[in-house]
Amino acid sequence: MTPPAARSRYSFPVLIALAIVNHSVLAGSRVTVSLYALSIGASPLVVGTLMGLYAFLPIWLSVAAGRLSDRVGVRGPMLVGSFGVALGAALPCIWPGIGALYAATSLIGASFMLFQVSVQNATGEMGPPGERAKNFSLLALGYSISGFCGPLASGLSIDHLGFSATFIGFALLPLLPVLALTRRALVLPGRHRAHAQAPSGGIMQLMRNPQLKRVFIVNALLSMAWDLHTFFIPIYGATIGLSASRIGVILASFAAATFAVRLMMPRIARSFTEFQVLTAAMFTAAATYALFPFVASAGALMVLSFALGLALGSAQPMVMALLHSIAPAGRMGEAAGVRMSIINASTFAVPLLFGAVGSTLGLAPVFWSVGAALAGGGWFARRP
């Protein structure tokens, strides 16, 4: 058995590895579910609904999940979340058909949310406060890796092995975190000692904290900017006549930028404060969105998407570091849950809201309105 001191030393790298495994299943299952639904005759509306279900339950349950990780510690919720991800991925094999996909997407989304909130809570507690920005950067870097590997593994597996084997493979992967957690292969924070004395004023009490409210507002704007890019770039690219491969390269340039900037985040965190990084990210993203309607070539869109990826990729670790610095003692998980609810609400609502606006007024007003909102958020973030 590994000595406790060694387990403690390697706990954070193991935590990132477990997060990569479960996030790969989440990212890969999105592709697998979409293609499987289309293969059995589902309409685009049904596919869109299935994608929305990944985020629907987390909108309402993230805060409760965060409170749970504060109250009982992170190991139990991570274990339950891993089991849920495995079961959700297995459902289409156990119960073939469209009904299983509705259940699977809901269960995978809710289970991964439970796992992720606990991982974020643990990340903030592992290491000294001065290392939080670096640790969250490394965690975000891990998610960049799984965000690339999951869909790639899904596509290759579907082409060579079929849908059933792909779902089975994704169902088996979360058993690795289950095994690591049950065998206590890593040392994790337990129940926070301050939780019993933490005030019970609910979400509104957190929102009355000026610094926390500031972080939540900035986080909401950044989430909107991220989701809008994912949703509208394929539409805008098709509108100006780009091929699917060129649109894919534009989206890949965004992902490459998030990966690159997260590699540099430990150095950036030593040189700038969290709010300085967030302010720069907001103004950069605002300028990028203001320029999108004026470009009509794949090369220029790649440059803008890369710049946007640098901005938004640098922001997430800083938001998480701020939450763990500002949140009341014993309520870090709850604050992370509020952030998760905001992100999932954006994922669910942005395509619906801006899709309606874009259909009515065109794409340029959408880009400009989001750019203006981000500029306002940059001014808000830079206030003392």
N, C-alpha and C positions, 0 to 999 in steps of 0.2 A: 504493500500500500504506500502511496506517495505521502511523505511526511507533511504535516500541516503547514510548515513554513514554505515548503516548495509549492504546495497548492495555492497558498496566498500570493506567492510571487507570480505565478502564472495565471491567476484567476482572471485578470482583465483580458489578456489575449484569448483565453478560452471563452469568455463571455462574448467577445466579438465574433469568434468562430461560430458559436451557437446562434447568434443573431443572423449571421450570413446564411446559415443553413435554413432557418425558418423563413427568412425573407426571400430566399431563392424559391421556396415553394409558393409563397404568395405571388411573387412576380411571374413565375412560370405558369402558375395555375390560371392567371388572367388570360394568357395567350391560349392555353389548352382549352379552357372553358369556352372562350369566344369561338375558336375554330370547331370545337366539337358541336356547339349549339348550331352553328351554320351548317355543319355536315348533316344534321338531322332535320334541317328545314326551318330553323328558327329565323324570324325576321330581324332586321337591324334594330327595331324597337325592343324586341326581347333581349337581344345581345346587350343593348345599352342599359336595360333594366338590370340584367345580371351584373354588369360592371358597377352599377350604382349600389347594388346590395353589399358589395365589399365595404362600402363606407357607411351604409345606413345605420346599422346597429352601433358601430363605434361612436357615431355622433351622440347617441344617448347614453352609452355605457362607459365611456372613457373616464369620466370623473369618478364614478363608482369604482372602476378598476384601480385608479390611482389611490383612492382612499384605502382600498383593500391592501395594496402593497405597503402603504404606510402602517396599517394596523397589524398585519400578520407577517410582514417581511416579503421579500421578492421571490424566494425559491418556490413556494407553493403556487402562486399565480403563474410563474414561468412554466412550471411543470404542467399545470392544467391547460395553459395556452398551447403548449407543444402537442399535448394529446389532442386538443381540439383541431389544430391544423392538420394533424395526421388523419383524423376521422373525416374531416371535411374533404380532404383530397381523395379519400377512399370511397366516399359515397357514390360517385358516378359508376364505380365498378360494382358496388353492392346493389344499387338500384338504378339501372340504366334509364335514361330518359331525361326530358327537360325538367321534370319536377325535382330530380336529384340535384340539378345544377342550381336551382334556386336555394335549396337547403345548403349545398356545398359552399356557395359564395358567401352566404350569410354567416355560416359557421367559421369558415376560414378567416373572413374579415374580423369577426368579433374575437376569435381566439388569438389571432396575431396581435390585435390591439392589446389584449390582456398581457401577452408576452412582452410586447414592445414597451408599454408603459413601465413595466417592472424592470426591464433592461435599462431604460433611461434613468429610473430611480436609482438603480444600482450603480450606474456609471457616475452619477453625481456624488455618490458616497465613497467610491473607491479612489483613494489617493487624496492628497492635500487640496484645499480649495484653489490654490494657484495653478494646479494641473487640470482643472475641469475643462477649460476651453480646448486644451490639447486632447484630453480623453474623448470628449464629444466629437472632435474632429476625426479621431481614429475610428470611432463608431460609425460616423457618417461615411467615412471612406470604405468601411466594410459594407455598408448598404449600397454604395456605388458599385462595388464588385458583384454583389448578389443581384442588383438590378440589371446588370449585364448578363450574368451567367444564367439566371432563371429562365428568361425568355429564349436564350440561345439553346439551352438544354431542352426546353419544351419543343421547339421547332425541329431539332435534330431527332428527338425521340419519336415524335409523331410521324415524321417521314420514314423512319427506319423500323419502328417497332409498333406503331399504332397508338390509338387513344387509350385503350385499356392499360397497356404497359406503362404509358406515361403517367396516368393517374396513380397506378400502383407504385411507381418509382417515387413520385412526390409524397405519397402516403408513408413510405418507408423512411424518407429523409428525416422527418421530425423525431423519429425514434432515437436518433443520435443525441439530441438535446435531452430527451427523456432519460436515456441511460446516464448521461453525464450528471444530470441533476439528482437522480435517485442515488447514484454512487458517490455523490458529493465530491466530484472531481474538481470543484472550484469553491473557494470561500466567498460567500455572498452576505451582504448586510441582512441582519435580522430585523425584527420589529423595532422601529425607531423609538428610542427611549423617551423622546419629547412628545410622542403622539398622544399619550394619555393626558398631558397638560395642554395640548394644542387647542385653541379655541374652536368652537363648533358652529361658526357663523355661516358656513356654506360658501358657495361660489361668490355671492355678493360681497362677503367680507374680503375675499381675495381681490375682487375688483375694486374695492375701496382703497386698496394699497396703490398709491399713484405710480410707483415704479413697476409693479406687476401689471397694472392696467396698460401702461405704456408698452410693455413687452408683448402683451396679448394683442394689442392693436397692430403693432409692427408685424407680428407673426401672421395675423390675418391677411394683411396686405401682401406679404411675401408668398403666402400659400396661394392667394388668388393669382399672383403673377406666374407662379410655377404651373398651376393647373391650366391657366389660359394658354400658355405656350404649348403645352402638350396637346390641348384640344384644337387650337386654331391654326397652328402651323401647317398641319396636313390640309386643312380647308383652304388656307391662303395659298399654299403651294399649288394645289389643284386649280385654284381660280386663275393664277397667272401662268398656267400651262406647264408646270414642272412635272417630271415623271415621278413615279413612286420611289424609284431608287434614289433620285436626288432629294426628295423629301426625307427619305430615311437617313441620308448622309447629313442633312441639316439637323435633324433630331439627334443624331449621333454626336455631332459637334457640341451640342448642349451638354450631353452626358459626359463627353470627354473633358469639358471645361470643369464640371462639378468635381470630377475625379482629380484633375490637376490642382485645383485650388485647395482641395482638402489635403492633398499631400503637403502643401505649403502652410497650412493653417497653424501648426505649432510655432513656426517662426513668426507668422503674422500676429498670433496671440501674444507673443512676447513684446511686440513693438507697438501695438495699438490696443486701446480699450474695446470692450464689447460694443458699446454704443458708437464708437468711431467707425468700426467695421460695418455695423448695421446702417449707419447713415450713408456711408459710401456705397453700400450695396443698393440702398433704396434709390439714390440719385442715379446710379449707373443703370439700374433696371428701368427707371423712368425715361431716361434718354434713349435707351434701346427701343422701348415700346413706341416712343414718339417717332422714331425713324423707320419702323417696320413698313408703314404704308407707302414710303417713298422708294422702296427698293423692289426690283422685279427680276433679280438674277439669283441663281443658286449660290454663287460665290459670296455676294453681299449678305444674303440671308444666313449663310454659314458664319460669317464674321459676327453679325449681330447676335445670333444664337449662342455663339461661343462667349461673347461678352456677357450675355444674360446669364449663362451658366456659371461664369466666374462670380458674378454678383450674388445669385441666389444660392450657389453652392457654399459660399463663405458665410452665409447668414445663419443657417440652421445650427451649427455648433455654438455660435455666439448666443443665440436665443436660449438654448438649453443650459449653457453655463450661467446666464443671467437668472434664469428661473431658479436654479439651485442656490444661487447666491442671495436672491431676494425673498424667496418663499419663506413663510413662517416655519419655525422648527417643527418637524413632525408632519409637515403637509407638502413635502416636495413631490410625492407621487400624485397628490390631488392637483397641484399646479400643472404637472406634466399631463394629467388627464384633461384638464381644461384646454391646454394647447392641442392635444390630440383631437378633442371634439371640434375645435376650430378648423383644424386641417381637414378632417373628414367632412365637415359641413361644406367647406370650400370645394372639395373633390366632388361632392354630390350636387352642389348647386351651380357652380360656375358653368358647366356645359349647358345647363338648362337656361340660366339667366342670360348669359352672353350669346348663346345660340339664338335666342329669341331676338335680342337686340341686333345681332349681326344679320339675321334674316330680314329684319325690317329696315335698318338704316345702313347696312353695309359694314365691312370689316374695319375701315379706317376709324370711325367714331369709337369702336370698341377699343382699339389699340390706344387711341389718344386719351380716352377717359381713364383707362387703367394707368397710363403714364402720368396723368395729372394726379391721380390718387397716390401713386408711389412717390411723386415729388412732394406732395403734402406729407406723406409718411416720413420722408427723409428730413423735412423741416421739423416734424414732431419728434423724431428720434434724436436730433442733435441738440434739443433744448437741454439746459442744465437740469 
